[in-house]
Amino acid sequence: MSEEGDTFFVSLTERLLGLLLIIIGAILIYFTAITGGLGAFTLFFGVLSLLFMIIGVFLLLVKPSE
């Protein structure tokens, strides 16, 4: 396979992984907000979900090297 094809699939995988991380982060934020029994772990899961979303947005915005 040529190098152009490899770069295309790496870029596609990077975008899909970023989208997946954003979706997982949004679901985590939703369930963290509606679950009242987390107690001290609410902050932990809130920060973790925001971290997932930030990494996902970063993966969507970054341009891969050519």
PDBQT receptor file of N, H, CA, C and O in Angstrom, charges set to zero:
ATOM      1  N   MET A   1       0.850  -1.178   0.000  1.00  0.00    +0.000 N 
ATOM      2  CA  MET A   1       0.000   0.000   0.000  1.00  0.00    +0.000 C 
ATOM      3  C   MET A   1       0.893   1.237   0.000  1.00  0.00    +0.000 C 
ATOM      4  O   MET A   1       1.961   1.236   0.612  1.00  0.00    +0.000 OA
ATOM      5  N   SER A   2       0.473   2.247  -0.658  1.00  0.00    +0.000 N 
ATOM      6  H   SER A   2      -0.395   2.248  -1.155  1.00  0.00    +0.000 HD
ATOM      7  CA  SER A   2       1.273   3.466  -0.764  1.00  0.00    +0.000 C 
ATOM      8  C   SER A   2       1.230   4.254   0.535  1.00  0.00    +0.000 C 
ATOM      9  O   SER A   2       0.399   4.007   1.409  1.00  0.00    +0.000 OA
ATOM     10  N   GLU A   3       2.151   5.210   0.641  1.00  0.00    +0.000 N 
ATOM     11  H   GLU A   3       2.827   5.411  -0.068  1.00  0.00    +0.000 HD
ATOM     12  CA  GLU A   3       2.202   6.037   1.834  1.00  0.00    +0.000 C 
ATOM     13  C   GLU A   3       1.004   6.962   1.948  1.00  0.00    +0.000 C 
ATOM     14  O   GLU A   3       0.570   7.271   3.058  1.00  0.00    +0.000 OA
ATOM     15  N   GLU A   4       0.458   7.410   0.822  1.00  0.00    +0.000 N 
ATOM     16  H   GLU A   4       0.811   7.159  -0.079  1.00  0.00    +0.000 HD
ATOM     17  CA  GLU A   4      -0.723   8.275   0.867  1.00  0.00    +0.000 C 
ATOM     18  C   GLU A   4      -1.908   7.534   1.468  1.00  0.00    +0.000 C 
ATOM     19  O   GLU A   4      -2.679   8.114   2.233  1.00  0.00    +0.000 OA
ATOM     20  N   GLY A   5      -2.059   6.268   1.131  1.00  0.00    +0.000 N 
ATOM     21  H   GLY A   5      -1.433   5.797   0.509  1.00  0.00    +0.000 HD
ATOM     22  CA  GLY A   5      -3.149   5.476   1.699  1.00  0.00    +0.000 C 
ATOM     23  C   GLY A   5      -2.977   5.278   3.190  1.00  0.00    +0.000 C 
ATOM     24  O   GLY A   5      -3.948   5.309   3.946  1.00  0.00    +0.000 OA
ATOM     25  N   ASP A   6      -1.735   5.075   3.612  1.00  0.00    +0.000 N 
ATOM     26  H   ASP A   6      -0.946   5.050   2.998  1.00  0.00    +0.000 HD
ATOM     27  CA  ASP A   6      -1.465   4.920   5.037  1.00  0.00    +0.000 C 
ATOM     28  C   ASP A   6      -1.813   6.191   5.801  1.00  0.00    +0.000 C 
ATOM     29  O   ASP A   6      -2.406   6.122   6.877  1.00  0.00    +0.000 OA
ATOM     30  N   THR A   7      -1.455   7.339   5.262  1.00  0.00    +0.000 N 
ATOM     31  H   THR A   7      -0.973   7.395   4.388  1.00  0.00    +0.000 HD
ATOM     32  CA  THR A   7      -1.745   8.603   5.936  1.00  0.00    +0.000 C 
ATOM     33  C   THR A   7      -3.244   8.849   6.003  1.00  0.00    +0.000 C 
ATOM     34  O   THR A   7      -3.743   9.405   6.982  1.00  0.00    +0.000 OA
ATOM     35  N   PHE A   8      -3.957   8.441   4.974  1.00  0.00    +0.000 N 
ATOM     36  H   PHE A   8      -3.552   7.990   4.179  1.00  0.00    +0.000 HD
ATOM     37  CA  PHE A   8      -5.402   8.621   4.980  1.00  0.00    +0.000 C 
ATOM     38  C   PHE A   8      -6.040   7.820   6.107  1.00  0.00    +0.000 C 
ATOM     39  O   PHE A   8      -6.888   8.333   6.837  1.00  0.00    +0.000 OA
ATOM     40  N   PHE A   9      -5.634   6.566   6.248  1.00  0.00    +0.000 N 
ATOM     41  H   PHE A   9      -4.945   6.149   5.655  1.00  0.00    +0.000 HD
ATOM     42  CA  PHE A   9      -6.242   5.726   7.284  1.00  0.00    +0.000 C 
ATOM     43  C   PHE A   9      -5.816   6.144   8.687  1.00  0.00    +0.000 C 
ATOM     44  O   PHE A   9      -6.595   6.012   9.631  1.00  0.00    +0.000 OA
ATOM     45  N   VAL A  10      -4.611   6.636   8.835  1.00  0.00    +0.000 N 
ATOM     46  H   VAL A  10      -3.978   6.743   8.068  1.00  0.00    +0.000 HD
ATOM     47  CA  VAL A  10      -4.179   7.153  10.140  1.00  0.00    +0.000 C 
ATOM     48  C   VAL A  10      -5.002   8.384  10.497  1.00  0.00    +0.000 C 
ATOM     49  O   VAL A  10      -5.444   8.528  11.637  1.00  0.00    +0.000 OA
ATOM     50  N   SER A  11      -5.209   9.270   9.529  1.00  0.00    +0.000 N 
ATOM     51  H   SER A  11      -4.851   9.153   8.603  1.00  0.00    +0.000 HD
ATOM     52  CA  SER A  11      -6.005  10.471   9.764  1.00  0.00    +0.000 C 
ATOM     53  C   SER A  11      -7.460  10.117  10.071  1.00  0.00    +0.000 C 
ATOM     54  O   SER A  11      -8.072  10.710  10.959  1.00  0.00    +0.000 OA
ATOM     55  N   LEU A  12      -8.004   9.158   9.343  1.00  0.00    +0.000 N 
ATOM     56  H   LEU A  12      -7.507   8.676   8.622  1.00  0.00    +0.000 HD
ATOM     57  CA  LEU A  12      -9.386   8.726   9.573  1.00  0.00    +0.000 C 
ATOM     58  C   LEU A  12      -9.541   8.112  10.957  1.00  0.00    +0.000 C 
ATOM     59  O   LEU A  12     -10.505   8.400  11.666  1.00  0.00    +0.000 OA
ATOM     60  N   THR A  13      -8.594   7.267  11.336  1.00  0.00    +0.000 N 
ATOM     61  H   THR A  13      -7.811   7.033  10.759  1.00  0.00    +0.000 HD
ATOM     62  CA  THR A  13      -8.634   6.639  12.653  1.00  0.00    +0.000 C 
ATOM     63  C   THR A  13      -8.518   7.680  13.760  1.00  0.00    +0.000 C 
ATOM     64  O   THR A  13      -9.191   7.586  14.786  1.00  0.00    +0.000 OA
ATOM     65  N   GLU A  14      -7.670   8.659  13.547  1.00  0.00    +0.000 N 
ATOM     66  H   GLU A  14      -7.123   8.736  12.713  1.00  0.00    +0.000 HD
ATOM     67  CA  GLU A  14      -7.498   9.732  14.530  1.00  0.00    +0.000 C 
ATOM     68  C   GLU A  14      -8.793  10.511  14.711  1.00  0.00    +0.000 C 
ATOM     69  O   GLU A  14      -9.174  10.830  15.837  1.00  0.00    +0.000 OA
ATOM     70  N   ARG A  15      -9.466  10.816  13.618  1.00  0.00    +0.000 N 
ATOM     71  H   ARG A  15      -9.156  10.557  12.703  1.00  0.00    +0.000 HD
ATOM     72  CA  ARG A  15     -10.739  11.563  13.698  1.00  0.00    +0.000 C 
ATOM     73  C   ARG A  15     -11.821  10.723  14.375  1.00  0.00    +0.000 C 
ATOM     74  O   ARG A  15     -12.580  11.233  15.199  1.00  0.00    +0.000 OA
ATOM     75  N   LEU A  16     -11.893   9.440  14.030  1.00  0.00    +0.000 N 
ATOM     76  H   LEU A  16     -11.276   9.025  13.361  1.00  0.00    +0.000 HD
ATOM     77  CA  LEU A  16     -12.908   8.576  14.644  1.00  0.00    +0.000 C 
ATOM     78  C   LEU A  16     -12.655   8.385  16.139  1.00  0.00    +0.000 C 
ATOM     79  O   LEU A  16     -13.597   8.352  16.930  1.00  0.00    +0.000 OA
ATOM     80  N   LEU A  17     -11.396   8.260  16.523  1.00  0.00    +0.000 N 
ATOM     81  H   LEU A  17     -10.630   8.287  15.880  1.00  0.00    +0.000 HD
ATOM     82  CA  LEU A  17     -11.069   8.133  17.936  1.00  0.00    +0.000 C 
ATOM     83  C   LEU A  17     -11.428   9.419  18.686  1.00  0.00    +0.000 C 
ATOM     84  O   LEU A  17     -11.937   9.363  19.805  1.00  0.00    +0.000 OA
ATOM     85  N   GLY A  18     -11.167  10.572  18.073  1.00  0.00    +0.000 N 
ATOM     86  H   GLY A  18     -10.753  10.618  17.164  1.00  0.00    +0.000 HD
ATOM     87  CA  GLY A  18     -11.547  11.839  18.686  1.00  0.00    +0.000 C 
ATOM     88  C   GLY A  18     -13.051  11.955  18.871  1.00  0.00    +0.000 C 
ATOM     89  O   GLY A  18     -13.520  12.399  19.919  1.00  0.00    +0.000 OA
ATOM     90  N   LEU A  19     -13.802  11.560  17.859  1.00  0.00    +0.000 N 
ATOM     91  H   LEU A  19     -13.421  11.200  17.008  1.00  0.00    +0.000 HD
ATOM     92  CA  LEU A  19     -15.263  11.596  17.954  1.00  0.00    +0.000 C 
ATOM     93  C   LEU A  19     -15.765  10.638  19.029  1.00  0.00    +0.000 C 
ATOM     94  O   LEU A  19     -16.685  10.964  19.779  1.00  0.00    +0.000 OA
ATOM     95  N   LEU A  20     -15.161   9.459  19.101  1.00  0.00    +0.000 N 
ATOM     96  H   LEU A  20     -14.413   9.194  18.491  1.00  0.00    +0.000 HD
ATOM     97  CA  LEU A  20     -15.541   8.481  20.117  1.00  0.00    +0.000 C 
ATOM     98  C   LEU A  20     -15.253   9.008  21.520  1.00  0.00    +0.000 C 
ATOM     99  O   LEU A  20     -16.064   8.819  22.426  1.00  0.00    +0.000 OA
ATOM    100  N   LEU A  21     -14.115   9.664  21.710  1.00  0.00    +0.000 N 
ATOM    101  H   LEU A  21     -13.456   9.817  20.974  1.00  0.00    +0.000 HD
ATOM    102  CA  LEU A  21     -13.788  10.223  23.023  1.00  0.00    +0.000 C 
ATOM    103  C   LEU A  21     -14.751  11.344  23.417  1.00  0.00    +0.000 C 
ATOM    104  O   LEU A  21     -15.108  11.469  24.588  1.00  0.00    +0.000 OA
ATOM    105  N   ILE A  22     -15.169  12.153  22.452  1.00  0.00    +0.000 N 
ATOM    106  H   ILE A  22     -14.879  12.050  21.500  1.00  0.00    +0.000 HD
ATOM    107  CA  ILE A  22     -16.140  13.211  22.746  1.00  0.00    +0.000 C 
ATOM    108  C   ILE A  22     -17.477  12.603  23.174  1.00  0.00    +0.000 C 
ATOM    109  O   ILE A  22     -18.104  13.078  24.121  1.00  0.00    +0.000 OA
ATOM    110  N   ILE A  23     -17.905  11.565  22.481  1.00  0.00    +0.000 N 
ATOM    111  H   ILE A  23     -17.396  11.179  21.712  1.00  0.00    +0.000 HD
ATOM    112  CA  ILE A  23     -19.174  10.914  22.828  1.00  0.00    +0.000 C 
ATOM    113  C   ILE A  23     -19.097  10.266  24.210  1.00  0.00    +0.000 C 
ATOM    114  O   ILE A  23     -20.026  10.393  25.007  1.00  0.00    +0.000 OA
ATOM    115  N   ILE A  24     -17.999   9.574  24.497  1.00  0.00    +0.000 N 
ATOM    116  H   ILE A  24     -17.244   9.471  23.850  1.00  0.00    +0.000 HD
ATOM    117  CA  ILE A  24     -17.837   8.944  25.814  1.00  0.00    +0.000 C 
ATOM    118  C   ILE A  24     -17.786  10.010  26.909  1.00  0.00    +0.000 C 
ATOM    119  O   ILE A  24     -18.373   9.830  27.975  1.00  0.00    +0.000 OA
ATOM    120  N   GLY A  25     -17.095  11.108  26.654  1.00  0.00    +0.000 N 
ATOM    121  H   GLY A  25     -16.618  11.255  25.787  1.00  0.00    +0.000 HD
ATOM    122  CA  GLY A  25     -17.030  12.194  27.637  1.00  0.00    +0.000 C 
ATOM    123  C   GLY A  25     -18.393  12.809  27.894  1.00  0.00    +0.000 C 
ATOM    124  O   GLY A  25     -18.729  13.120  29.037  1.00  0.00    +0.000 OA
ATOM    125  N   ALA A  26     -19.184  12.987  26.841  1.00  0.00    +0.000 N 
ATOM    126  H   ALA A  26     -18.912  12.734  25.912  1.00  0.00    +0.000 HD
ATOM    127  CA  ALA A  26     -20.531  13.556  27.007  1.00  0.00    +0.000 C 
ATOM    128  C   ALA A  26     -21.428  12.611  27.806  1.00  0.00    +0.000 C 
ATOM    129  O   ALA A  26     -22.199  13.057  28.655  1.00  0.00    +0.000 OA
ATOM    130  N   ILE A  27     -21.330  11.323  27.540  1.00  0.00    +0.000 N 
ATOM    131  H   ILE A  27     -20.704  10.960  26.850  1.00  0.00    +0.000 HD
ATOM    132  CA  ILE A  27     -22.133  10.345  28.288  1.00  0.00    +0.000 C 
ATOM    133  C   ILE A  27     -21.700  10.324  29.751  1.00  0.00    +0.000 C 
ATOM    134  O   ILE A  27     -22.541  10.243  30.646  1.00  0.00    +0.000 OA
ATOM    135  N   LEU A  28     -20.399  10.396  29.996  1.00  0.00    +0.000 N 
ATOM    136  H   LEU A  28     -19.716  10.462  29.268  1.00  0.00    +0.000 HD
ATOM    137  CA  LEU A  28     -19.911  10.433  31.381  1.00  0.00    +0.000 C 
ATOM    138  C   LEU A  28     -20.388  11.677  32.115  1.00  0.00    +0.000 C 
ATOM    139  O   LEU A  28     -20.784  11.599  33.278  1.00  0.00    +0.000 OA
ATOM    140  N   ILE A  29     -20.355  12.825  31.445  1.00  0.00    +0.000 N 
ATOM    141  H   ILE A  29     -20.034  12.889  30.500  1.00  0.00    +0.000 HD
ATOM    142  CA  ILE A  29     -20.844  14.053  32.084  1.00  0.00    +0.000 C 
ATOM    143  C   ILE A  29     -22.332  13.927  32.411  1.00  0.00    +0.000 C 
ATOM    144  O   ILE A  29     -22.771  14.321  33.491  1.00  0.00    +0.000 OA
ATOM    145  N   TYR A  30     -23.092  13.385  31.486  1.00  0.00    +0.000 N 
ATOM    146  H   TYR A  30     -22.736  13.066  30.608  1.00  0.00    +0.000 HD
ATOM    147  CA  TYR A  30     -24.528  13.225  31.707  1.00  0.00    +0.000 C 
ATOM    148  C   TYR A  30     -24.806  12.334  32.919  1.00  0.00    +0.000 C 
ATOM    149  O   TYR A  30     -25.581  12.705  33.800  1.00  0.00    +0.000 OA
ATOM    150  N   PHE A  31     -24.176  11.164  32.961  1.00  0.00    +0.000 N 
ATOM    151  H   PHE A  31     -23.546  10.863  32.245  1.00  0.00    +0.000 HD
ATOM    152  CA  PHE A  31     -24.441  10.251  34.066  1.00  0.00    +0.000 C 
ATOM    153  C   PHE A  31     -23.851  10.741  35.384  1.00  0.00    +0.000 C 
ATOM    154  O   PHE A  31     -24.381  10.424  36.448  1.00  0.00    +0.000 OA
ATOM    155  N   THR A  32     -22.776  11.499  35.332  1.00  0.00    +0.000 N 
ATOM    156  H   THR A  32     -22.345  11.757  34.467  1.00  0.00    +0.000 HD
ATOM    157  CA  THR A  32     -22.226  12.087  36.554  1.00  0.00    +0.000 C 
ATOM    158  C   THR A  32     -23.178  13.147  37.104  1.00  0.00    +0.000 C 
ATOM    159  O   THR A  32     -23.339  13.279  38.317  1.00  0.00    +0.000 OA
ATOM    160  N   ALA A  33     -23.802  13.896  36.205  1.00  0.00    +0.000 N 
ATOM    161  H   ALA A  33     -23.671  13.788  35.220  1.00  0.00    +0.000 HD
ATOM    162  CA  ALA A  33     -24.709  14.968  36.651  1.00  0.00    +0.000 C 
ATOM    163  C   ALA A  33     -26.006  14.413  37.230  1.00  0.00    +0.000 C 
ATOM    164  O   ALA A  33     -26.533  14.973  38.191  1.00  0.00    +0.000 OA
ATOM    165  N   ILE A  34     -26.536  13.320  36.665  1.00  0.00    +0.000 N 
ATOM    166  H   ILE A  34     -26.109  12.865  35.884  1.00  0.00    +0.000 HD
ATOM    167  CA  ILE A  34     -27.829  12.841  37.143  1.00  0.00    +0.000 C 
ATOM    168  C   ILE A  34     -27.722  11.835  38.284  1.00  0.00    +0.000 C 
ATOM    169  O   ILE A  34     -28.726  11.529  38.928  1.00  0.00    +0.000 OA
ATOM    170  N   THR A  35     -26.525  11.316  38.544  1.00  0.00    +0.000 N 
ATOM    171  H   THR A  35     -25.710  11.565  38.021  1.00  0.00    +0.000 HD
ATOM    172  CA  THR A  35     -26.354  10.337  39.618  1.00  0.00    +0.000 C 
ATOM    173  C   THR A  35     -26.015  11.070  40.907  1.00  0.00    +0.000 C 
ATOM    174  O   THR A  35     -25.016  11.786  40.984  1.00  0.00    +0.000 OA
ATOM    175  N   GLY A  36     -26.842  10.887  41.899  1.00  0.00    +0.000 N 
ATOM    176  H   GLY A  36     -27.654  10.306  41.836  1.00  0.00    +0.000 HD
ATOM    177  CA  GLY A  36     -26.635  11.578  43.165  1.00  0.00    +0.000 C 
ATOM    178  C   GLY A  36     -25.794  10.789  44.160  1.00  0.00    +0.000 C 
ATOM    179  O   GLY A  36     -25.321  11.356  45.145  1.00  0.00    +0.000 OA
ATOM    180  N   GLY A  37     -25.599   9.503  43.928  1.00  0.00    +0.000 N 
ATOM    181  H   GLY A  37     -25.984   9.043  43.128  1.00  0.00    +0.000 HD
ATOM    182  CA  GLY A  37     -24.920   8.664  44.903  1.00  0.00    +0.000 C 
ATOM    183  C   GLY A  37     -23.426   8.543  44.726  1.00  0.00    +0.000 C 
ATOM    184  O   GLY A  37     -22.821   7.633  45.292  1.00  0.00    +0.000 OA
ATOM    185  N   LEU A  38     -22.808   9.422  43.964  1.00  0.00    +0.000 N 
ATOM    186  H   LEU A  38     -23.300  10.161  43.505  1.00  0.00    +0.000 HD
ATOM    187  CA  LEU A  38     -21.364   9.300  43.758  1.00  0.00    +0.000 C 
ATOM    188  C   LEU A  38     -20.557   9.869  44.914  1.00  0.00    +0.000 C 
ATOM    189  O   LEU A  38     -19.433   9.436  45.168  1.00  0.00    +0.000 OA
ATOM    190  N   GLY A  39     -21.121  10.819  45.600  1.00  0.00    +0.000 N 
ATOM    191  H   GLY A  39     -22.034  11.171  45.394  1.00  0.00    +0.000 HD
ATOM    192  CA  GLY A  39     -20.443  11.393  46.756  1.00  0.00    +0.000 C 
ATOM    193  C   GLY A  39     -19.162  12.113  46.381  1.00  0.00    +0.000 C 
ATOM    194  O   GLY A  39     -19.176  13.060  45.594  1.00  0.00    +0.000 OA
ATOM    195  N   ALA A  40     -18.052  11.657  46.950  1.00  0.00    +0.000 N 
ATOM    196  H   ALA A  40     -18.041  10.888  47.590  1.00  0.00    +0.000 HD
ATOM    197  CA  ALA A  40     -16.764  12.303  46.737  1.00  0.00    +0.000 C 
ATOM    198  C   ALA A  40     -16.215  12.058  45.338  1.00  0.00    +0.000 C 
ATOM    199  O   ALA A  40     -15.302  12.757  44.898  1.00  0.00    +0.000 OA
ATOM    200  N   PHE A  41     -16.763  11.074  44.637  1.00  0.00    +0.000 N 
ATOM    201  H   PHE A  41     -17.505  10.506  44.995  1.00  0.00    +0.000 HD
ATOM    202  CA  PHE A  41     -16.261  10.743  43.310  1.00  0.00    +0.000 C 
ATOM    203  C   PHE A  41     -16.876  11.593  42.200  1.00  0.00    +0.000 C 
ATOM    204  O   PHE A  41     -16.499  11.450  41.037  1.00  0.00    +0.000 OA
ATOM    205  N   THR A  42     -17.805  12.464  42.537  1.00  0.00    +0.000 N 
ATOM    206  H   THR A  42     -18.111  12.580  43.482  1.00  0.00    +0.000 HD
ATOM    207  CA  THR A  42     -18.426  13.324  41.530  1.00  0.00    +0.000 C 
ATOM    208  C   THR A  42     -17.393  14.207  40.845  1.00  0.00    +0.000 C 
ATOM    209  O   THR A  42     -17.399  14.327  39.620  1.00  0.00    +0.000 OA
ATOM    210  N   LEU A  43     -16.530  14.811  41.599  1.00  0.00    +0.000 N 
ATOM    211  H   LEU A  43     -16.525  14.714  42.594  1.00  0.00    +0.000 HD
ATOM    212  CA  LEU A  43     -15.483  15.665  41.036  1.00  0.00    +0.000 C 
ATOM    213  C   LEU A  43     -14.531  14.847  40.161  1.00  0.00    +0.000 C 
ATOM    214  O   LEU A  43     -14.133  15.296  39.086  1.00  0.00    +0.000 OA
ATOM    215  N   PHE A  44     -14.170  13.652  40.620  1.00  0.00    +0.000 N 
ATOM    216  H   PHE A  44     -14.494  13.287  41.493  1.00  0.00    +0.000 HD
ATOM    217  CA  PHE A  44     -13.258  12.795  39.856  1.00  0.00    +0.000 C 
ATOM    218  C   PHE A  44     -13.837  12.452  38.486  1.00  0.00    +0.000 C 
ATOM    219  O   PHE A  44     -13.160  12.605  37.470  1.00  0.00    +0.000 OA
ATOM    220  N   PHE A  45     -15.084  11.991  38.455  1.00  0.00    +0.000 N 
ATOM    221  H   PHE A  45     -15.635  11.867  39.281  1.00  0.00    +0.000 HD
ATOM    222  CA  PHE A  45     -15.690  11.611  37.177  1.00  0.00    +0.000 C 
ATOM    223  C   PHE A  45     -16.001  12.827  36.308  1.00  0.00    +0.000 C 
ATOM    224  O   PHE A  45     -15.972  12.730  35.082  1.00  0.00    +0.000 OA
ATOM    225  N   GLY A  46     -16.297  13.964  36.924  1.00  0.00    +0.000 N 
ATOM    226  H   GLY A  46     -16.321  14.043  37.921  1.00  0.00    +0.000 HD
ATOM    227  CA  GLY A  46     -16.505  15.185  36.153  1.00  0.00    +0.000 C 
ATOM    228  C   GLY A  46     -15.230  15.629  35.446  1.00  0.00    +0.000 C 
ATOM    229  O   GLY A  46     -15.256  15.985  34.268  1.00  0.00    +0.000 OA
ATOM    230  N   VAL A  47     -14.122  15.605  36.168  1.00  0.00    +0.000 N 
ATOM    231  H   VAL A  47     -14.101  15.315  37.125  1.00  0.00    +0.000 HD
ATOM    232  CA  VAL A  47     -12.836  15.988  35.575  1.00  0.00    +0.000 C 
ATOM    233  C   VAL A  47     -12.412  14.968  34.521  1.00  0.00    +0.000 C 
ATOM    234  O   VAL A  47     -11.891  15.345  33.472  1.00  0.00    +0.000 OA
ATOM    235  N   LEU A  48     -12.628  13.692  34.788  1.00  0.00    +0.000 N 
ATOM    236  H   LEU A  48     -13.051  13.386  35.641  1.00  0.00    +0.000 HD
ATOM    237  CA  LEU A  48     -12.275  12.646  33.835  1.00  0.00    +0.000 C 
ATOM    238  C   LEU A  48     -13.056  12.782  32.533  1.00  0.00    +0.000 C 
ATOM    239  O   LEU A  48     -12.496  12.612  31.450  1.00  0.00    +0.000 OA
ATOM    240  N   SER A  49     -14.331  13.084  32.636  1.00  0.00    +0.000 N 
ATOM    241  H   SER A  49     -14.786  13.222  33.516  1.00  0.00    +0.000 HD
ATOM    242  CA  SER A  49     -15.137  13.238  31.429  1.00  0.00    +0.000 C 
ATOM    243  C   SER A  49     -14.738  14.486  30.646  1.00  0.00    +0.000 C 
ATOM    244  O   SER A  49     -14.707  14.461  29.415  1.00  0.00    +0.000 OA
ATOM    245  N   LEU A  50     -14.434  15.567  31.342  1.00  0.00    +0.000 N 
ATOM    246  H   LEU A  50     -14.459  15.588  32.342  1.00  0.00    +0.000 HD
ATOM    247  CA  LEU A  50     -13.953  16.772  30.646  1.00  0.00    +0.000 C 
ATOM    248  C   LEU A  50     -12.612  16.518  29.962  1.00  0.00    +0.000 C 
ATOM    249  O   LEU A  50     -12.362  17.030  28.871  1.00  0.00    +0.000 OA
ATOM    250  N   LEU A  51     -11.756  15.735  30.599  1.00  0.00    +0.000 N 
ATOM    251  H   LEU A  51     -11.959  15.319  31.485  1.00  0.00    +0.000 HD
ATOM    252  CA  LEU A  51     -10.476  15.387  30.006  1.00  0.00    +0.000 C 
ATOM    253  C   LEU A  51     -10.675  14.579  28.719  1.00  0.00    +0.000 C 
ATOM    254  O   LEU A  51      -9.995  14.816  27.720  1.00  0.00    +0.000 OA
ATOM    255  N   PHE A  52     -11.608  13.629  28.751  1.00  0.00    +0.000 N 
ATOM    256  H   PHE A  52     -12.160  13.436  29.562  1.00  0.00    +0.000 HD
ATOM    257  CA  PHE A  52     -11.921  12.853  27.541  1.00  0.00    +0.000 C 
ATOM    258  C   PHE A  52     -12.395  13.771  26.419  1.00  0.00    +0.000 C 
ATOM    259  O   PHE A  52     -11.977  13.625  25.271  1.00  0.00    +0.000 OA
ATOM    260  N   MET A  53     -13.258  14.708  26.754  1.00  0.00    +0.000 N 
ATOM    261  H   MET A  53     -13.597  14.827  27.688  1.00  0.00    +0.000 HD
ATOM    262  CA  MET A  53     -13.787  15.603  25.728  1.00  0.00    +0.000 C 
ATOM    263  C   MET A  53     -12.709  16.534  25.179  1.00  0.00    +0.000 C 
ATOM    264  O   MET A  53     -12.687  16.801  23.977  1.00  0.00    +0.000 OA
ATOM    265  N   ILE A  54     -11.828  17.026  26.019  1.00  0.00    +0.000 N 
ATOM    266  H   ILE A  54     -11.846  16.809  26.995  1.00  0.00    +0.000 HD
ATOM    267  CA  ILE A  54     -10.750  17.905  25.559  1.00  0.00    +0.000 C 
ATOM    268  C   ILE A  54      -9.799  17.150  24.636  1.00  0.00    +0.000 C 
ATOM    269  O   ILE A  54      -9.390  17.678  23.602  1.00  0.00    +0.000 OA
ATOM    270  N   ILE A  55      -9.446  15.927  25.001  1.00  0.00    +0.000 N 
ATOM    271  H   ILE A  55      -9.779  15.498  25.841  1.00  0.00    +0.000 HD
ATOM    272  CA  ILE A  55      -8.573  15.117  24.149  1.00  0.00    +0.000 C 
ATOM    273  C   ILE A  55      -9.260  14.816  22.819  1.00  0.00    +0.000 C 
ATOM    274  O   ILE A  55      -8.616  14.836  21.770  1.00  0.00    +0.000 OA
ATOM    275  N   GLY A  56     -10.572  14.535  22.857  1.00  0.00    +0.000 N 
ATOM    276  H   GLY A  56     -11.095  14.519  23.709  1.00  0.00    +0.000 HD
ATOM    277  CA  GLY A  56     -11.313  14.276  21.630  1.00  0.00    +0.000 C 
ATOM    278  C   GLY A  56     -11.348  15.477  20.705  1.00  0.00    +0.000 C 
ATOM    279  O   GLY A  56     -11.166  15.332  19.496  1.00  0.00    +0.000 OA
ATOM    280  N   VAL A  57     -11.577  16.649  21.249  1.00  0.00    +0.000 N 
ATOM    281  H   VAL A  57     -11.725  16.767  22.231  1.00  0.00    +0.000 HD
ATOM    282  CA  VAL A  57     -11.587  17.871  20.433  1.00  0.00    +0.000 C 
ATOM    283  C   VAL A  57     -10.200  18.134  19.864  1.00  0.00    +0.000 C 
ATOM    284  O   VAL A  57     -10.062  18.552  18.715  1.00  0.00    +0.000 OA
ATOM    285  N   PHE A  58      -9.178  17.888  20.672  1.00  0.00    +0.000 N 
ATOM    286  H   PHE A  58      -9.290  17.549  21.606  1.00  0.00    +0.000 HD
ATOM    287  CA  PHE A  58      -7.806  18.058  20.200  1.00  0.00    +0.000 C 
ATOM    288  C   PHE A  58      -7.520  17.123  19.020  1.00  0.00    +0.000 C 
ATOM    289  O   PHE A  58      -6.901  17.538  18.040  1.00  0.00    +0.000 OA
ATOM    290  N   LEU A  59      -7.963  15.877  19.108  1.00  0.00    +0.000 N 
ATOM    291  H   LEU A  59      -8.465  15.540  19.904  1.00  0.00    +0.000 HD
ATOM    292  CA  LEU A  59      -7.742  14.928  18.018  1.00  0.00    +0.000 C 
ATOM    293  C   LEU A  59      -8.501  15.330  16.757  1.00  0.00    +0.000 C 
ATOM    294  O   LEU A  59      -8.040  15.070  15.645  1.00  0.00    +0.000 OA
ATOM    295  N   LEU A  60      -9.654  15.958  16.922  1.00  0.00    +0.000 N 
ATOM    296  H   LEU A  60     -10.028  16.170  17.825  1.00  0.00    +0.000 HD
ATOM    297  CA  LEU A  60     -10.406  16.398  15.738  1.00  0.00    +0.000 C 
ATOM    298  C   LEU A  60      -9.781  17.629  15.084  1.00  0.00    +0.000 C 
ATOM    299  O   LEU A  60      -9.845  17.778  13.863  1.00  0.00    +0.000 OA
ATOM    300  N   LEU A  61      -9.185  18.502  15.874  1.00  0.00    +0.000 N 
ATOM    301  H   LEU A  61      -9.133  18.381  16.865  1.00  0.00    +0.000 HD
ATOM    302  CA  LEU A  61      -8.667  19.745  15.335  1.00  0.00    +0.000 C 
ATOM    303  C   LEU A  61      -7.249  19.667  14.801  1.00  0.00    +0.000 C 
ATOM    304  O   LEU A  61      -6.873  20.452  13.931  1.00  0.00    +0.000 OA
ATOM    305  N   VAL A  62      -6.457  18.733  15.306  1.00  0.00    +0.000 N 
ATOM    306  H   VAL A  62      -6.763  18.095  16.013  1.00  0.00    +0.000 HD
ATOM    307  CA  VAL A  62      -5.056  18.657  14.939  1.00  0.00    +0.000 C 
ATOM    308  C   VAL A  62      -4.906  18.094  13.519  1.00  0.00    +0.000 C 
ATOM    309  O   VAL A  62      -5.621  17.169  13.134  1.00  0.00    +0.000 OA
ATOM    310  N   LYS A  63      -3.990  18.651  12.761  1.00  0.00    +0.000 N 
ATOM    311  H   LYS A  63      -3.410  19.403  13.074  1.00  0.00    +0.000 HD
ATOM    312  CA  LYS A  63      -3.724  18.139  11.416  1.00  0.00    +0.000 C 
ATOM    313  C   LYS A  63      -2.538  17.180  11.498  1.00  0.00    +0.000 C 
ATOM    314  O   LYS A  63      -1.498  17.531  12.056  1.00  0.00    +0.000 OA
ATOM    315  N   PRO A  64      -2.685  15.974  10.948  1.00  0.00    +0.000 N 
ATOM    316  CA  PRO A  64      -1.562  15.041  10.983  1.00  0.00    +0.000 C 
ATOM    317  C   PRO A  64      -0.448  15.492  10.046  1.00  0.00    +0.000 C 
ATOM    318  O   PRO A  64      -0.691  16.155   9.038  1.00  0.00    +0.000 OA
ATOM    319  N   SER A  65       0.758  15.124  10.395  1.00  0.00    +0.000 N 
ATOM    320  H   SER A  65       0.956  14.585  11.214  1.00  0.00    +0.000 HD
ATOM    321  CA  SER A  65       1.886  15.499   9.532  1.00  0.00    +0.000 C 
ATOM    322  C   SER A  65       1.845  14.684   8.238  1.00  0.00    +0.000 C 
ATOM    323  O   SER A  65       1.394  13.538   8.220  1.00  0.00    +0.000 OA
ATOM    324  N   GLU A  66       2.314  15.285   7.184  1.00  0.00    +0.000 N 
ATOM    325  H   GLU A  66       2.680  16.216   7.199  1.00  0.00    +0.000 HD
ATOM    326  CA  GLU A  66       2.272  14.602   5.882  1.00  0.00    +0.000 C 
ATOM    327  C   GLU A  66       3.639  14.143   5.462  1.00  0.00    +0.000 C 
ATOM    328  O   GLU A  66       3.790  13.550   4.393  1.00  0.00    +0.000 OA
TER     329      GLU A  66
